[in-house]
């Protein structure tokens, strides 16, 4: 009995020991399995980090390549004037911006990398403005300035900052990639070691505990089934990914096709606008020429038959010629091929003088308010060009208000003093500015349209109602005056266009009054004048005008013989020269002649200044625009010969 009890106890102890051993083996297996799982997760995380660093390096390199392609396309655009190259430049530069955004998003979790990308974005923004300015000059056919600017910005600090910034990003990511690669290797080694340990422990435990071997085998079978299901799932995911990739490629191809079609459509619209503009100009010039030719012919007949006074017919012809000259001046101002003639101007006083013109132009349904808040801050601006810019903006505002169902509205022209920091508004330098804001209560401008309103020939008006030149002319004038234009709009509420023009340090001078006083109080005197003109008919006409004014002209057909004529006539008082001539320009000729006679006074006459359309090219010399009247030429000569300190008044007389 005791032996039976002892045997039963022994068996229970054996089963108990076996159960304890099985439990211990199970616990050990569980611990090892969880450790291995953690090691696998760490390995997978390290692999993902490694792939992320590789992607950032690839993004940085692709960003650099996109910028390089864009700048190369801009160079080809400047040289060839091929609009396709201009479009390629714009598209590649926009792609570089998208890549920079993706790079910033990818590196946002790394503070050091985020700082590097922020510096890179600042340099990219500066570079973008430099390239955009060069592209705009090319668009307006200022090829020489565009090419000079292009070569100048090739050594721009922003370009060096971009190169250094990209290299820093790549080196930083390569360092991280190296660290992560080491981490991946360590995690893989750890996973392998743990796998080996689990295998050895399993073998030992299978040898010691048969029952646990069955359990381990069952677990292995379950893992195999899970692996099969995982592989099947991975195959399905890969297949779906391939389908999505193919769909994405088709979508990208469709987008490219659509963008190309839109570009062709925009080009066709631009050409249509050019045709409308050309037709309108031809129509106006034909009307004006009809008045001129008709008046001259009638005057000739009245002179021949003596039946009537021919003066009124000549006056009619003169009026038509003056209208043609005014139209040419507006076209040159639009093309920015005419030098500005700036003067210290009170913006509030100028706007106040325009009030009657604005009332007549806008009509009775538009109420005009003027909020004068510049408080005496003058600006140094071309008054006529500023008036044209404000009138253009007022007409656009009227059209926007007329588009509302109620019709009419309020136009508010407000001035203000503003102090800006570097880059606070567009690319303006730090300093004091006068802001002129034109606000309307019209329909507003949608975002898609707002981004394109300053493009030449872009218009939202119906065919035949506009050519899209007004806002482009306003933008060009603001940039020529070292200022800029901004637009804020709310659809359904209205739009505000703001001109920022630099404050002038000097005092406002009533140029009109001083000019009249000088013209009336200064007697003319006979002068010997060297006339240089490459057009024989214009030269003959100018000589006749000078003789009529009582002066002694010395004519010179072209600039080649001017120096010899000056040496033959050392008593010459004044040089009257055309600006654009074969061989050299008027300013170049004046500089050459002043080596012979340093105190030589100069008056330039021109109808188009082309590539030297800046006031600085003429210094303090007078610029008289063709066509000019006999009185205007006489006044300019008298003012030039009176005193050397009338440079500012001379420029006003030329206007």
C-alpha positions in Angstrom: 0.0 0.0 0.0 2.8 2.3 1.0 4.7 1.4 -2.2 1.6 2.2 -4.2 1.2 5.5 -2.5 5.0 6.2 -3.0 4.8 5.3 -6.7 1.8 7.5 -7.2 3.7 10.3 -5.4 6.7 9.7 -7.5 4.7 9.9 -10.7 3.0 13.1 -9.4 6.4 14.6 -8.7 7.6 13.6 -12.1 4.5 15.1 -13.8 4.9 18.1 -11.6 8.6 18.5 -12.5 7.7 17.9 -16.2 4.9 20.5 -15.9 7.3 23.0 -14.2 9.9 22.3 -16.9 7.3 22.7 -19.6 6.1 25.9 -18.0 9.7 27.2 -17.7 10.4 26.3 -21.3 7.2 28.0 -22.4 8.1 31.1 -20.4 11.6 31.1 -21.9 10.3 30.6 -25.4 7.8 33.4 -24.9 10.4 35.8 -23.6 12.7 34.9 -26.6 9.9 35.3 -29.1 8.9 38.7 -27.8 12.6 39.8 -27.8 13.0 38.6 -31.4 9.8 40.5 -32.4 11.1 43.7 -30.8 14.4 43.2 -32.6 12.6 42.8 -35.9 10.5 45.9 -35.3 13.7 47.9 -34.5 15.3 46.5 -37.6 12.3 47.5 -39.8 12.2 51.0 -38.2 15.9 51.5 -38.9 15.4 50.4 -42.5 12.6 53.0 -42.9 14.8 55.7 -41.5 17.6 54.7 -43.9 15.1 54.8 -46.8 13.9 58.3 -45.6 17.5 59.7 -45.6 18.1 58.3 -49.1 14.9 59.9 -50.3 16.0 63.3 -48.9 19.4 63.0 -50.7 17.6 62.2 -53.9 15.1 65.1 -53.4 18.0 67.6 -52.8 19.8 66.4 -56.0 16.7 66.6 -58.0 15.9 70.1 -56.7 19.4 71.2 -57.8 19.0 69.7 -61.2 15.6 71.4 -61.7 17.1 74.8 -60.9 20.0 74.1 -63.3 17.7 73.2 -66.1 15.6 76.3 -65.4 18.5 78.7 -65.5 19.8 77.0 -68.7 16.4 77.5 -70.3 16.4 81.2 -69.2 19.7 81.7 -70.9 18.4 80.1 -74.1 15.3 82.3 -73.8 17.4 85.5 -73.5 19.5 84.6 -76.6 16.8 83.1 -78.8 13.7 85.0 -77.6 11.9 81.6 -78.1 8.7 81.7 -75.9 9.0 77.9 -75.6 12.3 78.3 -73.8 10.6 80.9 -71.5 7.8 78.5 -70.7 10.4 75.7 -70.0 12.2 78.1 -67.7 9.0 78.9 -65.8 7.9 75.3 -65.6 11.3 74.0 -64.4 11.6 76.8 -61.8 8.1 76.0 -60.5 9.1 72.3 -60.3 12.1 73.3 -58.2 9.8 75.1 -55.8 7.6 72.0 -55.5 10.7 69.9 -54.8 11.8 72.4 -52.2 8.4 72.1 -50.5 8.7 68.3 -50.4 12.2 68.5 -49.1 11.1 70.9 -46.3 8.2 68.5 -45.4 10.5 65.5 -45.4 13.0 67.3 -43.1 10.6 69.0 -40.8 11.2 66.5 -37.9 15.0 67.3 -37.9 15.6 70.8 -36.4 19.1 71.1 -37.9 17.9 70.0 -41.3 14.8 72.3 -41.0 17.1 75.3 -40.4 19.3 74.4 -43.4 16.2 74.1 -45.6 14.9 77.4 -44.3 18.1 79.1 -45.3 18.0 77.3 -48.6 14.4 78.6 -49.2 15.5 82.2 -48.5 18.3 81.9 -51.0 15.9 80.3 -53.5 13.4 83.2 -53.1 16.1 85.7 -53.8 17.3 83.8 -56.8 13.7 83.5 -58.0 13.4 87.3 -58.0 16.6 87.7 -59.8 15.7 85.3 -62.6 12.1 86.6 -62.8 13.4 90.2 -63.2 15.7 88.9 -66.0 12.8 87.1 -67.6 10.5 90.2 -67.4 13.2 92.3 -69.2 13.4 89.7 -71.9 9.6 89.6 -72.2 9.6 93.4 -72.8 12.5 93.0 -75.4 15.0 94.7 -73.2 17.5 92.2 -74.5 20.8 94.0 -73.7 19.7 94.7 -70.1 18.4 91.1 -69.7 21.6 89.6 -71.0 23.7 91.9 -68.8 21.5 91.0 -65.8 21.8 87.3 -66.6 25.6 87.4 -66.7 25.6 89.5 -63.5 23.4 87.2 -61.5 25.6 84.2 -62.5 27.9 85.4 -59.7 25.0 86.2 -57.4 25.5 85.5 -53.6 22.1 83.8 -53.7 23.5 81.2 -56.3 26.5 80.5 -54.0 24.1 80.2 -51.0 21.9 77.7 -52.9 25.0 75.6 -53.9 26.3 75.6 -50.4 22.9 75.0 -48.9 22.2 72.0 -51.1 25.6 70.6 -50.4 25.0 71.0 -46.6 21.6 69.3 -46.8 23.1 66.3 -48.8 26.1 66.1 -46.4 23.9 66.2 -43.4 21.6 63.5 -44.8 24.7 61.4 -45.7 26.0 61.6 -42.2 22.6 60.6 -40.9 22.4 57.9 -43.5 25.8 56.5 -42.4 24.6 56.5 -38.8 21.3 54.8 -39.7 23.1 52.3 -41.9 25.3 51.3 -38.9 22.1 51.1 -36.8 20.5 48.9 -39.4 23.5 46.6 -39.4 23.5 46.4 -35.6 19.8 45.7 -35.5 20.1 43.0 -38.2 23.0 41.4 -36.3 21.0 41.5 -33.1 18.0 39.9 -34.9 20.2 37.2 -36.3 21.7 36.5 -32.9 18.3 36.3 -31.3 17.1 34.1 -34.0 20.0 31.8 -33.5 19.4 31.8 -29.7 15.8 31.0 -30.2 16.7 28.1 -32.5 19.3 26.7 -30.1 16.9 27.0 -27.2 14.2 25.3 -29.2 16.4 22.4 -30.1 17.5 22.0 -26.5 14.0 22.2 -25.3 12.7 19.8 -27.9 15.4 17.4 -26.8 14.4 17.8 -23.2 10.7 18.2 -23.4 8.9 16.2 -26.2 5.6 17.7 -25.3 6.9 21.2 -25.7 8.3 20.2 -29.1 4.8 19.4 -30.3 3.7 22.8 -29.1 6.6 24.5 -30.8 5.8 22.6 -34.0 2.2 23.7 -33.8 3.4 27.3 -33.3 5.7 26.9 -36.3 2.9 25.7 -38.5 0.8 28.6 -37.5 3.6 31.0 -38.2 4.0 29.3 -41.6 0.4 29.9 -42.4 0.7 33.5 -41.3 3.7 33.9 -43.5 1.8 32.5 -46.4 -1.1 34.9 -45.7 1.4 37.8 -45.3 3.1 36.9 -48.7 -0.3 36.7 -50.3 -1.2 40.1 -48.9 2.2 41.6 -50.0 1.6 40.3 -53.5 -1.9 41.9 -53.5 -0.4 45.2 -52.2 2.3 45.1 -54.9 -0.2 44.5 -57.6 -2.4 47.4 -56.4 0.7 49.7 -56.1 1.6 48.9 -59.7 -2.0 49.7 -60.8 -1.9 53.0 -58.9 1.5 53.9 -60.3 0.3 53.3 -63.9 -2.8 55.4 -63.1 -0.6 58.2 -61.8 1.6 58.1 -64.9 -1.5 58.4 -67.1 -2.7 61.4 -64.9 0.7 63.1 -65.2 0.7 62.6 -69.0 -2.9 64.1 -69.2 -1.8 67.1 -67.0 1.2 67.7 -69.2 -1.0 67.5 -72.3 -3.6 69.9 -70.8 -0.9 72.4 -69.7 0.6 72.4 -73.2 -2.8 73.0 -74.7 -3.4 75.8 -72.2 -0.1 77.4 -73.1 -0.9 77.2 -76.8 -4.3 78.8 -76.1 -2.7 81.6 -74.1 -0.2 82.3 -76.9 -3.1 82.4 -79.4 -4.9 84.8 -77.2 -1.8 87.0 -76.9 -1.4 87.1 -80.6 -5.1 88.0 -81.0 -4.6 90.8 -78.5 -1.6 92.0 -80.5 -3.7 92.0 -83.6 -6.4 94.0 -81.8 -3.8 96.5 -80.6 -2.2 96.9 -84.0 -5.6 97.3 -85.7 -6.6 100.0 -83.1 -3.3 101.9 -83.5 -3.6 101.7 -87.3 -7.2 103.0 -87.1 -6.2 105.9 -84.9 -3.2 106.8 -87.0 -5.2 106.7 -90.2 -7.7 109.1 -88.7 -5.0 111.4 -87.5 -3.2 111.3 -90.9 -6.4 111.9 -92.7 -6.8 115.1 -90.6 -3.2 116.2 -91.3 -3.2 115.4 -95.0 -6.6 116.9 -95.5 -5.6 120.1 -93.7 -2.4 120.5 -95.6 -4.0 119.9 -99.0 -6.8 122.3 -98.2 -4.3 124.9 -97.0 -2.3 124.5 -100.3 -5.4 125.0 -102.3 -6.5 128.1 -100.4 -2.9 129.6 -100.8 -3.1 128.9 -104.6 -6.6 130.3 -105.2 -6.5 133.0 -102.4 -10.2 132.4 -101.7 -9.9 131.8 -98.0 -7.5 132.1 -95.1 -5.5 128.8 -95.0 -4.7 129.2 -91.3 -7.6 127.2 -89.9 -6.7 124.3 -92.2 -3.1 124.4 -91.0 -4.4 124.5 -87.4 -6.5 121.4 -88.1 -3.4 119.6 -89.5 -1.4 120.7 -86.5 -4.0 119.3 -84.1 -4.0 115.9 -85.9 -0.2 115.8 -85.8 -0.2 116.6 -82.0 -2.8 113.8 -81.4 -0.5 111.4 -83.3 2.5 112.5 -81.2 0.5 112.0 -78.0 -0.5 108.5 -79.1 3.2 107.6 -79.9 4.2 108.9 -76.5 1.7 106.7 -74.8 2.9 103.6 -76.8 6.5 104.3 -75.8 5.4 104.7 -72.2 3.7 101.3 -72.3 6.8 99.7 -73.9 9.0 101.4 -71.2 11.2 102.6 -74.1 10.9 106.2 -73.0 13.0 107.7 -70.2 11.1 108.9 -67.1 11.4 112.6 -66.3 10.9 112.5 -62.6 10.4 115.6 -60.4 9.6 116.1 -56.7 5.8 115.8 -56.6 3.1 116.0 -53.9 1.0 112.9 -54.5 -2.1 114.4 -52.8 -1.9 117.6 -54.8 -1.5 115.6 -58.1 -4.6 113.5 -57.2 -6.6 116.6 -56.3 -5.7 118.1 -59.8 -7.0 114.9 -61.4 -10.4 115.1 -59.7 -12.3 116.7 -62.6 -10.7 114.3 -65.1 -11.7 111.3 -62.9 -15.2 112.5 -62.5 -15.7 112.9 -66.3 -14.1 109.5 -67.0 -15.8 107.4 -64.4 -19.3 108.9 -64.8 -22.0 110.0 -62.4 -22.7 106.5 -60.9 -19.2 106.3 -59.4 -18.5 108.4 -56.3 -14.8 109.3 -56.0 -13.2 109.9 -52.5 -9.7 111.2 -51.8 -8.2 110.4 -48.4 -5.0 112.6 -48.3 -2.8 111.1 -45.6 0.7 111.5 -47.1 0.9 114.8 -45.1 3.5 116.5 -47.3 5.8 113.5 -48.0 7.0 114.1 -51.6 7.8 111.4 -54.2 10.3 111.7 -57.1 8.2 110.5 -60.0 7.2 111.3 -63.6 4.0 113.2 -63.1 2.5 112.4 -66.5 3.2 108.7 -66.2 1.8 108.6 -62.6 -1.4 110.3 -63.8 -1.7 107.7 -66.6 -1.2 104.9 -64.1 -3.9 106.2 -61.7 -6.3 106.8 -64.6 -5.7 103.2 -65.8 -6.5 101.8 -62.3 -9.5 104.0 -62.0 -11.0 102.8 -65.3 -10.4 99.1 -64.3 -12.1 99.9 -61.0 -15.1 101.4 -62.8 -15.4 98.3 -65.0 -15.4 96.1 -61.9 -18.1 98.1 -60.3 -20.2 98.3 -63.5 -20.1 94.4 -63.6 -22.2 94.2 -60.4 -25.9 93.9 -60.8 -26.5 97.1 -58.9 -24.0 99.1 -60.9 -22.0 102.0 -59.7 -20.1 102.2 -56.4 -17.4 104.2 -54.6 -13.8 104.6 -55.7 -11.4 105.6 -52.9 -7.9 107.0 -53.6 -6.0 107.1 -50.3 -2.4 108.1 -49.7 -0.4 107.1 -46.6 3.1 107.2 -45.1 4.7 103.8 -44.7 8.1 102.7 -43.4 9.2 99.3 -44.7 11.9 96.8 -43.8 14.0 95.0 -46.4 11.8 92.6 -48.4 8.6 93.4 -46.3 6.8 94.3 -49.5 8.0 92.4 -52.6 11.7 93.2 -53.1 11.6 96.8 -51.9 14.6 98.1 -49.9 14.1 99.4 -46.4 13.0 103.0 -46.2 10.1 105.4 -46.3 7.5 105.1 -49.0 4.3 106.9 -50.0 1.5 104.4 -50.6 -1.3 105.3 -53.1 -4.2 102.9 -52.8 -7.1 102.7 -55.3 -10.0 100.8 -53.8 -13.3 99.9 -55.4 -16.5 98.2 -54.4 -16.7 96.0 -57.4 -17.0 92.2 -58.0 -13.4 91.4 -56.9 -10.8 89.2 -58.5 -10.6 85.4 -58.2 -7.3 83.9 -57.0 -6.6 82.2 -60.3 -6.9 85.5 -62.1 -5.1 87.5 -59.4 -1.9 85.7 -60.1 -1.8 86.7 -63.7 -3.2 90.3 -63.8 0.2 91.9 -64.5 1.0 89.6 -67.5 1.1 91.6 -70.8 -2.0 90.9 -73.0 -3.8 89.0 -70.2 -7.4 90.2 -69.9 -10.7 88.9 -68.6 -12.8 91.3 -70.7 -14.7 90.1 -73.8 -13.1 90.1 -77.2 -12.7 93.6 -78.5 -13.2 95.2 -75.1 -9.6 95.2 -73.8 -6.0 94.1 -74.6 -4.6 93.5 -71.1 -2.0 96.3 -71.4 -3.1 98.7 -68.7 -2.0 96.9 -65.5 1.2 95.7 -67.2 2.0 99.4 -67.9 1.3 100.3 -64.3 3.6 97.5 -63.1 6.4 98.6 -65.4 6.1 102.2 -64.3 6.2 101.3 -60.6 9.3 99.2 -61.2 11.0 101.9 -63.2 10.4 104.3 -60.3 12.0 101.9 -57.8 8.7 101.0 -56.3 6.2 98.2 -56.7 2.5 97.3 -57.0 0.4 95.0 -54.7 -3.2 93.8 -55.2 -5.6 92.7 -52.5 -9.1 91.5 -53.5 -12.1 89.8 -52.0 -14.6 88.3 -54.4 -17.9 90.0 -54.2 -16.5 92.8 -52.0 -13.9 94.7 -54.0 -10.3 95.2 -54.9 -7.5 97.5 -53.6 -4.4 98.2 -55.8 -1.5 99.9 -53.9 1.4 101.7 -55.5 4.5 102.0 -53.3 6.8 104.9 -54.4 10.0 106.0 -52.5 9.8 109.1 -50.4 11.9 112.0 -51.9 14.2 113.8 -49.4 14.0 117.2 -51.2 11.2 119.7 -51.2 8.3 119.9 -53.7 9.0 122.5 -56.4 6.2 124.1 -58.4 7.9 123.3 -61.7 5.1 124.5 -63.9 5.0 128.0 -62.3 8.8 128.4 -62.4 8.9 127.2 -66.0 6.4 129.8 -67.1 8.2 132.6 -65.2 11.5 131.6 -66.8 10.0 131.4 -70.3 8.4 134.9 -70.0 11.2 136.7 -68.2 14.2 135.4 -70.3 15.0 137.1 -73.6 16.4 134.9 -76.3 19.8 135.5 -77.8 21.4 134.5 -81.1 23.6 131.3 -80.7 25.7 129.2 -82.9 24.3 125.6 -82.7 25.9 122.4 -84.0 23.0 120.2 -85.3 23.7 116.4 -85.6 21.0 114.3 -87.2 21.2 111.2 -89.4 17.9 111.8 -91.2 18.5 114.3 -94.0 14.9 115.6 -94.1 14.8 116.0 -90.3 18.1 117.8 -90.4 16.9 120.2 -93.1 13.7 120.9 -91.1 15.6 121.5 -87.9 18.0 123.9 -89.6 15.1 125.9 -91.0 13.5 126.1 -87.5 16.7 127.4 -86.0 17.1 130.0 -88.7 13.5 131.0 -88.1 14.4 131.5 -84.4 17.3 133.7 -85.3 20.1 131.3 -84.5 23.1 130.3 -86.6 23.0 126.5 -87.3 26.0 124.3 -88.3 24.5 121.2 -89.8 26.2 117.7 -89.6 24.6 114.6 -91.3 25.4 111.9 -88.8 27.9 111.8 -85.9 31.1 111.0 -87.9 32.0 114.6 -88.8 30.7 116.3 -85.6 34.2 116.5 -84.0 35.7 118.1 -87.1 32.9 120.6 -87.3 33.4 121.5 -83.6 37.1 122.1 -84.2 36.3 124.3 -87.3 33.8 126.3 -85.2 35.2 126.7 -81.7 32.6 129.4 -81.0 29.7 126.9 -81.0 27.4 127.5 -78.0 25.2 124.4 -78.1 25.0 120.9 -79.4 21.6 119.8 -80.7 21.8 116.0 -81.3 19.6 113.1 -82.1 19.8 110.1 -79.7 19.8 107.0 -81.8 22.2 107.2 -84.8 24.4 104.8 -86.7 27.8 104.3 -85.1 27.2 105.9 -81.8 24.4 107.3 -79.6 23.7 111.0 -78.8 25.1 110.6 -75.2 28.2 108.9 -76.5 28.7 111.7 -79.1 28.3 114.4 -76.4 30.9 112.7 -74.2 33.3 112.7 -77.1 32.8 116.3 -78.0 33.1 117.4 -74.4 36.7 116.2 -74.5 37.2 119.0 -77.0 35.0 121.6 -75.4 34.3 120.6 -71.7 31.6 123.3 -71.1 29.6 122.4 -74.2 25.9 122.6 -73.6 23.7 119.8 -75.0 20.1 119.3 -76.0 19.0 115.8 -77.2 16.0 115.4 -79.5 14.5 111.9 -79.8 11.4 110.0 -80.7 12.6 106.7 -79.2 15.5 106.0 -76.9 15.5 102.2 -77.1 18.1 100.5 -74.9 19.1 103.8 -73.2 15.7 104.5 -71.9 16.9 105.6 -68.4 17.2 109.3 -67.3 20.7 108.6 -65.9 22.0 108.1 -69.5 21.4 111.8 -70.2 22.7 113.2 -67.0 21.7 116.9 -66.6 21.2 117.5 -70.3 17.8 118.4 -71.8 15.8 115.7 -73.6 13.4 117.2 -76.2 10.9 114.6 -77.5 10.0 114.5 -81.2 7.8 115.9 -82.7 8.4 119.3 -81.0 7.0 122.7 -81.8 9.1 125.7 -82.8 8.1 127.4 -79.5 9.2 124.3 -77.5 12.6 124.2 -79.2 13.1 128.0 -78.8 12.2 127.8 -75.1 14.5 124.9 -74.5 17.5 126.6 -76.2 16.9 129.9 -74.3 16.7 128.1 -71.0 19.8 126.1 -71.8 21.8 129.2 -72.6 20.6 131.4 -69.7 22.2 129.7 -66.7 24.0 126.5 -65.8 21.8 125.8 -62.7 18.5 125.2 -64.7 18.9 121.5 -65.3 15.7 120.6 -63.5 13.7 123.1 -65.4 15.2 122.0 -68.7 13.9 118.5 -68.2 10.5 119.9 -67.4 10.6 121.9 -70.6 11.4 118.8 -72.6 8.3 117.1 -71.3 
